[in-house]
């Protein structure tokens, strides 16, 4: 890796792999937010009936 890029080796390798796999489109900035919210659960969890007295 040339030292004049001014980025970490890890960032260089990540971007290099993305470029190899996706071309120029792989170099776009990506969101670090999770794809889904694990705290929300799912629709199946909120509509399920639980027995009383358990």
N, C-alpha and C positions, 0 to 999 in steps of 0.2 A: 504494500500500500504506500503510495507516495505521501511524504510527510506534509505537503503543502495544502492538503484538503482542509485542515483545521477541524476535523471531526474525529470522534473516537473510532477505534478499530471495529468495535461492535456495530456502530451505526453504518460504517462503510460496508461491512459484510452483509448487514440486513438489506441495505439499499441495492447492493450488487446482486444478491439473490433475487430480490423482487424484480430488478431490471431483466435478469436472465429469464425469469418465469413469465413476466407480464409486459415487458417492453417499457416504453416511456410512461405508460399508464401506471405501472407499479411504483413509480417515484412520487406519486401524489401523496400529500399528507393524509394520514389516516387518523380516524378518531380513536382515542384510547378508552372510550366508554365501552362497557360491556354490551354485547349484542342483545342480551336479555337481562332483566332484573331478577335475581334469584330471590329477593325478598317479597316480590309480588306473588309468587307461587303461580298457580295456573287456574284457569276457570274451573277445572275439575275439583280443585281443593275447596273452593268457596261454595260450591253448590251441593257438596256431598252431605248427606244427613248422617249425623252421629247418634248413636243410641243414648238415651238419657240414663242417668244414674250410674254411669261408668266412672 
